[in-house]
Amino acid sequence: MDVRGRRLRKQSDDSLAFTSSLGSDRRLGKWVVLVNMAHMVSLFEEGEVDRATAARCLRFLEAAGPDIAEGPGAEDIHQLVEQKAVDALGVKAAGFLNYGKSRNDQVATAIRMEARMDIIGLAGALLELQRALLDVARRDGKAVFPGYTHLQRAQPVTLAHYCFAHFDAFGRDVDRLLQLYERVNLSPMGAAALGGTSVRVGRARVAEALGFDGPVPNAMDAVSGRDFVVESLSCATMAMLDLSSLCEELVLWSSKEFGFVELADEHSASSSIMPQKKNPVAAEIARAKAGSVIGSLTAVCAILKSLPYSYNLDLQEATPHLWRGLDDATASVEVVGSMVARARFSKGPVAESIRGNFSTATALANYLVEKEGVSFREAHASVGGLVARSVKTGVPLEELASGTWEAGGRKVRVRRKTATAVLDPANFLSEISSPGGANPSAVAAEIQKRSEALAAAERSVSSLRTPLEASERRLRGRAREMSKEVKR
């Protein structure tokens, strides 16, 4: 028996191929089985089906393997699973599988179940990347490193300062995913097509059995709401924007012009014609994948724009973009985490880049304010004039700043020893006193603080997976228990 009934003639093969979602549904196979299992248990517990019918359906679902999602001629995996059950058990028993539920609430539930696992996966990958950044900070963090604004050398910082900046950005990405998870982890089951059902389906019980925190309150919102898809891709996009910035720096820093970092061979590739090349291909692809994730987000927004409530098959087109965007983001974060863990920073080129680049000129201006009583704007102008002379004449700034010169309309005298000390990058960093600054003396404490934050985030992410695994064990156990109570 065709589970789609007799209202319409059979859909043409071309039309079915065009409208079918089986290609992107295959990753939902496990969740569709669990949804049907929880629904059938609820139907029995609410007295809507007899024990024998429930047992036969549950035995079929319990035996379902990965191939349950394989098969031709179906609109989607939900129809495919029901059709296979009808073919195997007959319509007298399997005909109750869809009693009190619709493809609409079932598909929304299965998508949420897969999305929450993908969210956990992306969050876990970000945590591994954060750990890799902390390891770099522990190993080489106190090394003086050029800081940039406008991609021009600005002030000395430390390598740890860079690591902490990226670590904190990725930490916010994890926070967003944890907040997103709360909104995703609500069950649409029991909403039926859009307005609920007269069948007693035990919405709260089914939600609990599937590991959800509870049901989506409104049935229409439950089946048609896809804001969680937009939000999931928005969070993935934010993470990819942060990741692409890190990748851009790794690409630049690994070039001979910078020479700050050596990327491992496993994240690089040679040239087809130039044997000397070592191209940072993993960083480049991860950087490009940010555009792909943005594209997925944009596509979903365009699909959802102006859709009337409630369910429209347009929603089906949003789902592949969700999988693609989350997959691209997770894969990118994973490979960059591995890349950072294996990267080696070159102290020689880094030290050379800081020498004679005027990046500590602000310290000389601050010295004039503190020791000579000159206003900062006047000091800024005077030191800028010295830098201009140094650039023009090639005389080092330390030498031009030594002796007597004019600053703020008055004569100031700076000893050579003082000028050298003030302009020294290490001394510049040691004088930084503002919280969150790049003083090397703060590196150990900053690592400890972030290590504790990372451990807390890891516990939070781990705590999401545990109840899902427990709820699945309980559901499968209950299904086995029920299916054994009736003879085959």
N, C-alpha and C positions, 0 to 999 in steps of 0.2 A: 504494500500500500504506500502511495506517495503521501508523505506527511504534510505536504502543502495543500492537500485536498483537491476538490473538483470545481472550484469556482472559476478557474481560468484554464484554458488550454495550455499545454506544455510550452514553456518558454523556449525560444529558438536557441540553438547552440551558441550563435554569435552574441545574442543578447545576454545569455547567461554568463558567457566568458567575460563580457564587458562589465557586468554588474557584480559578479562574484568577488568575495573578499577572501577566498580560501588561501590565496598566496600569503597574505599578511596575517591570517588567522592562525596559522600553524603553531605559532609560539603560544597560543592560548589553549592548546589542547588539554594540558593538565588542569588548568583552571576551569574549563568548561565541564570536565568530568567532576571536579569537586563541587562546583555549583549545582549540578544535577544531583549529586549525592546528598548534599545538605538539604536541597529542596525536597527530595524524596523522603529523607528521614523526617523532615518537618511535616510533610503530608501524612505520614503514618502516625506521628505523635499527636497530631491534631485530629486524628480520626477521619481523614479525608480519603485514605486508601487502606485496603486491608493488608494484613501482614504478608500474605503470600505474594501479592503484587509488588509490595515494597521490596521483599526479599529477592525476587527474580530480577528486578531492575537494579538493585544494589549489587548483586552478583555480577551482572553484566558490567557495571561501572567499575567495580573492583578489579575486574580482569582486563580492563582497557589499558592498552599499552601506548607507546608513542605513535603507532600506526593509526590510532583512532582519528588523527587529523588528516590522514591520507585518503583520498578518494575523489573520483570525478563527479561532475554533474550536480553539484550542490551550490546553493547561494552563499553559504557560509559554513563555518565549522559547527554552528549550533544545529542547523538543519542536518548536517552530515552525521553528527553523533546520534541525533534522534532517529534518523533514517536507519542507521546501522542497528540501533536497538530494536526498532520495529522489525527489521529483517531477521534479527537473531531470536527475538522473543515472541514475536507476533504482536499485533496491535492491541489485543485484549489486555496485555500487561504493559508493554512499552508505551501504549497510547496515553498512559497517565503521567509520563515524564514531564510533559509540558502543561499539565493541569495547574492552573493558577499562576503560571508565569508566561512571559513573552520573550521573544528574541530581544526585545528592547531592554528590559531590565537585566537579562542574562548577559548580553554583550557588554553593557556598561559595567557590570560587576566583574566580568573576566578581564576587561581592560584595566580596571583599577587594581586587580590582583597582580597582574603582570607589571603594571607601572610601579607599584610599591616595591617590588623586588628590584626593579631597575633603579629606583631612587636609592635604595639601600646600596646597590652596587656602585653607583656613581659616588655616593658619599664615602664609601669605603676606599675607592680609588683616590679621592681627594685627600683622605687621611694618610694614605701611604705616601703621596706626594709631599704632604706637610712633614712627614717623618723624614723623608729624604732631605728636605731643606734644613731641618734641624741638625741632621748629621753633618751636612756641609758646614753649618755654623759652628758646630763643636770642633770640627777638624781644622778649618781654616778661617774661622769667623773673625779673628782679630786682625787679619791682614788688612792693611790700608788699601782702599779701593777708590777709584775716581767716581764721584757722583755726577750725574748729568741733569741738566734742564735744557730743553730745546735741542737735545742730543749734542750739546756743547758741554765741555768739562766745567763743572760748577764749583763744587766743594768736595774735599775728601770725605769719604765715609768709610765704613768697613764692609767686608763681604757679608758679615753677619747682618748688617743693617739692611742690605738687599734681601737676604734670606727671610728676615723677619717681616719685611714689607709684603713679600709674596705669601708668606705663611699666613699672615693676618687676612689678606684678601681671600685666600682659599678657605680660611676658617669661616668667613662670612658666607661663602658659598655653601659650606656644610650646614650652617645655621639655617639658611634659606630652605635647604632640602628637608631638614628636620621639621620645620614649620609646615612645609608643603605636605609632608607625609600625613600630618594630622587631618588635613582636608581631603586627601586622597583615600584615607583608610576609613571610609564610610560605605555601607552596602546599599546598592540600589534594589536588591532583591525584594520582591513583594510589591514593587511598584507596578508590575505587569506592563501593559502597553503604555499607559500614561496616567491612569486615574485610579490605580489600585485594583483589587479583585474581591469578589464575594467569597472566594475560597479562603479557608483559614490556612495561612501560610507561615505564621509565626515569624514575622520580620526580624524581631530582635534575636530570636533563637538562631535563625539562619545566619544573621550577621556575625553572631558569636562563633558559630561553627566554622565560619570561613575566616576567622581571625580579625574581623573588623571591629572597630570601637563602637559601632552602632549603625543603624540605618540612616540613609539620607532622608530627612524629614518629609519632604514633599515629593509625591510620586512623579509629577510632571518634571520637576527639576532633576529627579533621580535618573530618568531615562534620556533626557535631552541635554543636561548640563555637561559641557566639555571644557569648562573653564580650568579644570584640573589638568587638561592636556596643554592648554596655553601656559598655565603656570609652571608645569613640569619643563616645558621647552624654554620658558623664560629663565628658570633657574639654571638649566643646562647652558643657555646662551651666556648668562652672567659668568658662569664658571669658565666657559670657553674664551670669553673676552679677557679674563684674568690670565688664562693659560697662554693665549696668543701673545700677550705682552712678555711673559717669561720666555716663550719660544723666540720671539724677535730678539731679545737680548742675547740668548744663546747663539743664535745665528750670527749676530754682529760680533759678539765676543770671541767666537771661534774662528773668525776670519784673520788673515795675516795682518791686516791693518790694525786690529785690536790685539789679538794674540793672548787674550786673557784666560781662555779655557780650551781644553782639549776634550772633545767628545769621544766616547768610546767607539771603537770600530763597529760594534753591532748596531749602532744608531746612525751610521754614516754609510756612504756609498762612493765608489770611485766613478770616474768618467769613462764613457765608451771610447773616447779618443785620446784624452789627456791622462797619462798614467800616474801623474803626480797628485791628482785631485783627491780631496777628502771632503765630500759634500755633506752638510748637516741635514740629510733628507728627512729624518724622523721629525725634527723640529719644524721643518718646512711644511710637511704634510699636516702636522698637528695645528700649525698656524693657519693653514688653509681650511682645515675642518671647522674652524670657528665660523667661516662663511657658510659652510654646509648646514650647521646647526641653526644659524640665523635664518637661512632659507627655509628650513623646516618650520620654524616658528612663524615666519611670514606667511607660509602656505596655509597653515592651520588658521591663522587669523583671517585670511582671505576666505577660507571655506566657511567659517562660522559667522562671518559678517552678515547680518540681516536675515539669518535663518529664523523662520517662525517657530514658536513652540508647537508640538513638542518634538517627537522623533522624525527625522528626515534622513534618507539614505545618504545624503551629503556627508553626514557625520562619519560614515564608513571611510571616506577619503582622507579624513584627518588622522586615522589610526596609523597607517604606514609612516607618516611623517613623525609621529611620536616615537615609534620604534627606531627609525633612522636617526633622529636627533639624539636620543638617549644613548644609542649604540655608539654613534660617532664621538659623543662627549666622553663616555666611559673609556673607550679604546684610546682616545687621545691622552686623557689624564694618566692612564696606566703606563703608556709608553714614555711620557715625559717624566713621570715619577722614576722609572727605571733609568732614564737618561741622566737625570739630576744625580741619582745615587752613584752613577759610574763616571760622572764628569770629574776632571781634575783641573784645578785652577793653577795658572802659571804665575808665580810670584814675581819673577823677573820683569816681564813685560808690564805687569801691573805697577810695580814700583817705578819703572821708567816713565810710565805715562803720567805720573803725578809730579815728577821732577820738572820744575821750571814752567808750570802751566798756569801760574797766577791764581790757582784755585783757593789759596789761603789769603787772598787780598782783603777779604772782609775782616779777617783777624787784625790786620794792620789798621784798618779804619776803626775797629772797636778799640784798639790800643790808644789811638789818638783821642777818642772820646773819654776813656777811663783815666788816662794819665795826663792828658794835656787840656782837658775841659772843652774840646772842640765839639760842636754839634755833629751828630752823625751825618747829616746831609753834607755839611762842609767837609768832613773827613772823607766821605764817599767821593766827593768831587776831587779832592786832592790826591787820594790814592789812585783814582782813575787816571789822573794826569800822569802819575808816575808809571802806571802800566803802559800808557800810550808811548811814553818816552822809551820804556824798556823794549817795547815791540819795535819801535823805529830804530833804536840805536843798537839793540842786541845786548845792552848792559843788563845783567840780572837785577831783578826787582830788589833783592836784598841789598845790593850795592847802592842803588839809587835811593833807597830808604834810609841809608846810613848817613849820618852827618846832620847838617842844619838845612832845613827847607821850610817852605811856607805852607801852612794849613789853616784855613779859616781866617785868613787875614793876619796871621801872626806867625812868628818864627818858632819852629819846634826843632828839638835836637834829639836824634835817636842814635844810640850807639850801634855799631855793626853787630855786636854780639846779641843785642836785644832784637834788632831787626831779623837776624837769622832765626832766633828762637821763636819769635812771634809768627814768622812765616813757615815754620817747620810743620809739615802735615801731621806728624805724630803729636806734636804739642798742640796744634789746632784742635785735634780730636779730644785730647785730654782735658781741654778747657771747656768742652761742652757740658753744660749742667742741666739743661732742660730735659724733663722726662720724655722718653721716646727718642732721644737723640742718638748719635752714633758714637758716643764715648766707648772705647774698647773695654773700660773697666766695668761697664754695665752688661757685657755680653753674657757672662755666666748667669747672672740673675734673670736676664731676659730669656735665656734658654730654659731655665728652670720653670719660669712662669708659663712659657708656651708648652713645655712638656706636660705640665699638669693640665693645661687646657686641652691638649691633644688626647690625653688619657681619658678625660671626662667625655670628650666628644666620641671617642671610640666606644666607651661604655654605652653612650646614648644610642649609637648606631647599632651596636650589638643587641641592645635591649629590644630593638624593633624586630629583629629576626627571630628571637627566641619564642615569643608568643605565637608567631605564625607557624613555626614548626610544631609547637605543642598543639595548636588547634587542629592542624592537619592530622596529627597522630590520633587525637581524640575522635575526629570525624571518621577516619578510616576504621578505627577500632569499633565505633558504634555501628558502622555499616557492616563490618564483618560479623559482629555479634548478631545483628538482625537477620543477616542472610543465612546464618547457620541454624536459626531457630525453626526454619521451615525446610522440610525435605525437598530435595531437588525434584 
